[in-house]
Amino acid sequence: MIRSTTARIKRLSYIAIVFFCLTFSGCSEPKEPWDLHTDQGISLMEQGKFPEAEKELNSARTVAEQFGDHDPRLIQSLTNLAILANAKGEPEQAETLLQETVAIYEQSPSPETAGLAVSLSNLGALNVTQDKFDQAQQYFERALTIREKVQGTDDPETIRDVENLAGLFVRQEKYDKAEPYLQRVLESSEKANEPESPKLVEPLNNLALLFRAQEKYDQAETLLLRALTIKEKQLGPSNPNLLGSLNNLSLLYSSAKQLDKVTPLLERMVTIAEEAYGKEHPRVAITLNQLAEIHRLHNQPEQAIPLIRRAITIIEKAEGPEHSGLTGPINNLAVLYLKTEQFEKAEPLFQRAISLTEETMGKTHFRVERALRNYAQLLRKMGRTEEALAQESRADDIREKSMPSPSTEDAKSEK
């Protein structure tokens, strides 16, 4: 998304780093015609009244043009109109408007300014949304070069442009190219903060999740443990804000097949969630399902089954019996009953999983296909071959109509 010249970039502590937030610069008192048109246009846009907003923002642009080409109000008006065009689903128009802002900067006596870097970054972000990755990279790299020159290599705005390039490469799964940029973000944060500053948590997590994607599990573990330690010292050992860091670690250990390390983490997460939200909160159910899956992988169905049953009960009570969040746990419980040859318990659960997934996710969703194939396995084990063939035929039809899902040689759980 495009941002205004004074807006802050929002960042996520996940590997899929976002670029810009839809925010606008404020206007100071007293209100002049340009301010009034701009404020009204932004308000109308936020209400989804696009034609009315466009009229006001075009009026603001007309007023701004009277101030001269290099007045910041003209650039802001063009940027606001670009934001509107993007919101209307007109990225080509948004790009044209942003290119106008770049042209204005380039025609000024001193073109290489922080404002030009903002416009270039906005163009880069817009191109990312259109999957024009090569063009986006060029805009981001030019913005970064300007930032480094006019604001310094460790300025927060410069580092945000570094993050943009990292996010671009992550989006393309070019992890080796993203790595030096995320390393730089962390190093810059370490220079600016104390060794145990909470501000280090986000760059530590981002780089760790990149390492996980690269299967550099030892390096990822070191960073995630450091991030967790910082949060524990800041918040205490039982704060619910630790759940994200603990979950990152559990996912890492799962990816690395270090299942013995996952169980205590998930058990701790259950305890924290219960204490923070109550024993019947949906957040508890999510972790119970994760913990049950680890027990399943350890071939411990007797421990997994009561955990999933409890998760289902929590979700049903909190969200209702038709909630989409039930599809995974119901399928998982059915799979466990299939593995333990409790066929009479498994069959109604598979039927319910199929029906609920169709209702909440659509009849051609890959999870429907998976549930149908799981059900077919059960039917074969029960000697009901013709019925199994019918379910497999339905699954084949779904695969032909949608993107293929992984083959299901064995009954599959859902995370």
KOLLOVEX-712640 format. One record per residue (C-alpha): x, y, z; residue in one letter. Coordinates in pm, whole numbers, padded with zeros to 5 digits, always signed. Layout:
XYZA/...
! end
This chain:
+00000+00000+00000M/+00103+00358-00058I/+00185+00594+00220R/+00180+00971+00245S/+00500+01167+00278T/+00487+01180+00656T/+00334+00842+00733A/+00509+00570+00927R/+00573+00224+00786I/+00407-00059+00970K/+00620-00370+01010R/+00529-00725+01101L/+00740-00961+01309S/+00694-01233+01050Y/+00891-01325+00744I/+00627-01184+00509A/+00727-00824+00575I/+00476-00565+00460V/+00564-00242+00290F/+00338+00054+00356F/+00028+00142+00553C/-00264+00343+00426L/-00223+00653+00642T/-00226+01022+00575F/-00044+01329+00697S/-00226+01564+00928G/-00302+01926+00853C/-00222+02217+01082S/-00444+02503+01188E/-00577+02738+01063P/-00764+02552+00790K/-00702+02685+00440E/-00895+02572+00128P/-00632+02309+00046W/-00655+02171+00401D/-01034+02164+00392L/-01052+01982+00059H/-00782+01738+00167T/-00940+01661+00505D/-01282+01613+00348Q/-01143+01395+00070G/-00957+01171+00312I/-01263+01139+00536S/-01483+01043+00240L/-01227+00791+00117M/-01211+00627+00459E/-01591+00593+00440Q/-01563+00425+00101G/-01729+00718-00078K/-01480+00721-00362F/-01652+00949-00618P/-01707+01220-00357E/-01353+01173-00226A/-01207+01204-00574E/-01390+01532-00629K/-01251+01681-00306E/-00898+01554-00362L/-00897+01686-00719N/-01009+02023-00581S/-00717+02009-00336A/-00484+01934-00626R/-00619+02232-00824T/-00555+02461-00528V/-00209+02315-00475A/-00111+02373-00837E/-00145+02747-00773Q/+00140+02726-00522F/+00394+02608-00780G/+00529+02273-00893D/+00764+02227-00600H/+00521+02306-00320D/+00489+01999-00093P/+00109+02033-00096R/+00101+01943-00465L/+00307+01631-00404I/+00081+01541-00113Q/-00229+01590-00328S/-00090+01365-00600L/+00000+01103-00340T/-00348+01116-00187N/-00503+01072-00532L/-00272+00776-00590A/-00389+00622-00264I/-00747+00668-00378L/-00679+00516-00720A/-00516+00216-00558N/-00810+00176-00322A/-01045+00184-00624K/-00850-00097-00788G/-00682+00128-01044E/-00309+00061-00991P/-00211+00197-01334E/-00363+00535-01245Q/-00196+00525-00905A/+00139+00456-01072E/+00095+00748-01311T/+00024+00984-01021L/+00323+00863-00823L/+00545+00901-01127Q/+00429+01264-01141E/+00557+01315-00786T/+00891+01164-00885V/+00912+01392-01188A/+00848+01699-00971I/+01132+01605-00737Y/+01367+01527-01027E/+01303+01868-01186Q/+01387+02055-00866S/+01729+02217-00809P/+01818+01953-00547S/+01635+01639-00658P/+01783+01377-00425E/+01578+01433-00112T/+01401+01218+00145A/+01075+01312-00026G/+01193+01159-00354L/+01289+00844-00163A/+00933+00823-00027V/+00782+00852-00374S/+01019+00588-00509L/+00938+00355-00222S/+00568+00407-00283N/+00618+00315-00647L/+00811+00009-00540G/+00534-00099-00305A/+00272-00047-00575L/+00472-00259-00819N/+00501-00535-00561V/+00122-00557-00540T/+00118-00608-00918Q/+00397-00869-00904D/+00627-00640-01103K/+00920-00745-00893F/+01205-00626-01115D/+01061-00275-01133Q/+00991-00275-00761A/+01350-00371-00691Q/+01480-00082-00902Q/+01261+00167-00717Y/+01354+00031-00375F/+01725+00026-00454E/+01719+00383-00579R/+01522+00495-00273A/+01776+00324-00048L/+02071+00490-00224T/+01914+00832-00175I/+01832+00761+00189R/+02188+00653+00262E/+02320+00969+00101K/+02090+01224+00263V/+02001+01059+00594Q/+02279+00813+00670G/+02313+00436+00665T/+02148+00374+01003D/+01867+00629+00993D/+01532+00462+01075P/+01389+00563+00737E/+01691+00416+00561T/+01648+00090+00748I/+01283+00079+00645R/+01394+00087+00283D/+01635-00196+00365V/+01338-00389+00504E/+01143-00321+00186N/+01413-00489-00021L/+01426-00780+00221A/+01049-00816+00201G/+01059-00805-00178L/+01308-01093-00193F/+01120-01291+00072V/+00801-01258-00130R/+00985-01414-00424Q/+01139-01679-00195E/+01485-01547-00283K/+01601-01603+00071Y/+01973-01579+00002D/+01922-01228-00137K/+01702-01126+00156A/+01947-01246+00420E/+02208-00965+00403P/+01934-00703+00423Y/+01777-00860+00733L/+02125-00899+00882Q/+02177-00529+00826R/+01845-00444+00992V/+01945-00642+01301L/+02295-00494+01314E/+02156-00141+01287S/+01910-00210+01566S/+02189-00349+01782E/+02391-00030+01731K/+02099+00189+01832A/+01979-00009+02135N/+02098-00187+02447E/+02167-00563+02413P/+01840-00654+02587E/+01619-00385+02437S/+01268-00496+02335P/+01329-00317+02004K/+01560-00602+01905L/+01284-00864+01919V/+01134-00788+01580E/+01457-00795+01374P/+01568-01106+01563L/+01242-01281+01477N/+01249-01173+01112N/+01601-01301+01056L/+01529-01620+01251A/+01224-01696+01040L/+01431-01642+00728L/+01689-01890+00861F/+01407-02135+00928R/+01292-02104+00566A/+01651-02174+00460Q/+01665-02473+00698E/+01944-02306+00897K/+01787-02434+01214Y/+02076-02380+01457D/+02114-02015+01358Q/+01739-01965+01380A/+01724-02123+01723E/+01995-01891+01859T/+01806-01583+01746L/+01463-01701+01863L/+01597-01796+02207L/+01757-01454+02235R/+01430-01284+02139A/+01241-01496+02393L/+01489-01414+02668T/+01452-01042+02602I/+01073-01066+02622K/+01083-01279+02937E/+01303-01022+03115K/+01074-00744+03003Q/+00737-00911+03066L/+00794-01202+03303G/+00767-01577+03232P/+00386-01600+03213S/+00284-01300+03005N/+00056-01389+02709P/+00270-01170+02485N/+00526-01450+02503L/+00299-01682+02304L/+00421-01557+01967G/+00786-01618+02050S/+00712-01958+02200L/+00511-02051+01893N/+00796-01945+01664N/+01026-02178+01856L/+00780-02465+01847S/+00740-02429+01471L/+01116-02422+01430L/+01162-02742+01628Y/+00880-02905+01436S/+01046-02814+01106S/+01377-02947+01235A/+01207-03272+01351K/+01318-03200+01709Q/+00984-03306+01850L/+01111-03363+02204D/+01176-02988+02229K/+00830-02898+02099V/+00621-03068+02367T/+00739-02863+02670P/+00700-02541+02472L/+00342-02620+02377L/+00258-02731+02730E/+00391-02400+02856R/+00184-02217+02594M/-00131-02396+02708V/-00063-02293+03069T/+00004-01931+02976I/-00306-01909+02757A/-00526-02067+03025E/-00402-01826+03290E/-00432-01522+03064A/-00759-01593+02882Y/-00932-01870+03073G/-00945-02244+03012K/-01228-02219+02759E/-01078-01952+02533H/-01026-02030+02160P/-00658-01938+02193R/-00621-02237+02425V/-00785-02461+02168A/-00531-02367+01901I/-00241-02473+02119T/-00417-02789+02234L/-00453-02892+01871N/-00083-02824+01811Q/+00014-03027+02116L/-00211-03313+02008A/-00039-03318+01668E/+00301-03361+01837I/+00167-03653+02039H/+00030-03801+01717R/+00374-03773+01555L/+00520-03944+01862H/+00266-04224+01805N/+00090-04137+02132Q/-00279-04132+02030P/-00399-04194+02384E/-00251-03857+02481Q/-00352-03677+02163A/-00721-03774+02157I/-00833-03603+02481P/-00648-03286+02383L/-00828-03259+02049I/-01163-03344+02203R/-01112-03063+02452R/-01013-02825+02172A/-01331-02909+01981I/-01547-02853+02290T/-01386-02513+02350I/-01441-02395+01993I/-01799-02523+01983E/-01882-02340+02304K/-01707-02016+02210A/-01782-01997+01836E/-02068-02237+01768G/-02081-02585+01611P/-02054-02457+01252E/-01738-02249+01293H/-01462-02295+01034S/-01206-02332+01311G/-01351-02675+01384L/-01262-02827+01047T/-00899-02900+01138G/-00954-03044+01488P/-01249-03260+01374I/-01043-03403+01089N/-00750-03461+01323N/-00963-03645+01576L/-01112-03860+01301A/-00762-03946+01178V/-00661-04054+01527L/-00967-04277+01558Y/-00881-04423+01218L/-00524-04496+01330K/-00647-04662+01648T/-00911-04859+01453E/-01202-04692+01632Q/-01388-04684+01302F/-01738-04620+01438E/-01612-04303+01608K/-01412-04192+01304A/-01688-04214+01043E/-01928-03945+01172P/-01635-03715+01232L/-01507-03749+00876F/-01860-03685+00749Q/-01890-03378+00967R/-01544-03253+00861A/-01636-03286+00494I/-01970-03111+00534S/-01836-02829+00750L/-01535-02767+00526T/-01760-02749+00220E/-01987-02500+00395E/-01713-02274+00532T/-01438-02301+00270M/-01613-02406-00047G/-01673-02740-00213K/-01350-02731-00412T/-01116-02640-00126H/-00811-02866-00093F/-00914-02951+00263R/-01235-03103+00129V/-01028-03322-00101E/-00807-03426+00189R/-01102-03513+00411A/-01262-03715+00131L/-00944-03916+00082R/-00912-03973+00455N/-01273-04091+00467Y/-01207-04322+00172A/-00926-04486+00368Q/-01162-04549+00653L/-01423-04700+00422L/-01166-04934+00268R/-01059-05053+00612K/-01426-05120+00688M/-01457-05324+00367G/-01684-05070+00196R/-01486-05046-00127T/-01757-04906-00353E/-01825-04621-00113E/-01451-04555-00087A/-01425-04533-00465L/-01709-04281-00470A/-01529-04056-00218Q/-01204-04085-00411E/-01386-03991-00731S/-01521-03677-00563R/-01169-03596-00445A/-01031-03643-00796D/-01293-03403-00932D/-01187-03139-00682I/-00822-03182-00774R/-00904-03133-01141E/-01097-02813-01067K/-00845-02655-00832S/-00477-02639-00761M/-00338-02982-00673P/-00275-03059-00310S/-00003-03295-00183P/-00076-03664-00241S/-00240-03836+00050T/-00099-04183+00081E/-00175-04181+00451D/-00450-04006+00647A/-00349-03645+00708K/-00391-03421+01009S/-00436-03047+00979E/-00239-02787+01168K/
! end
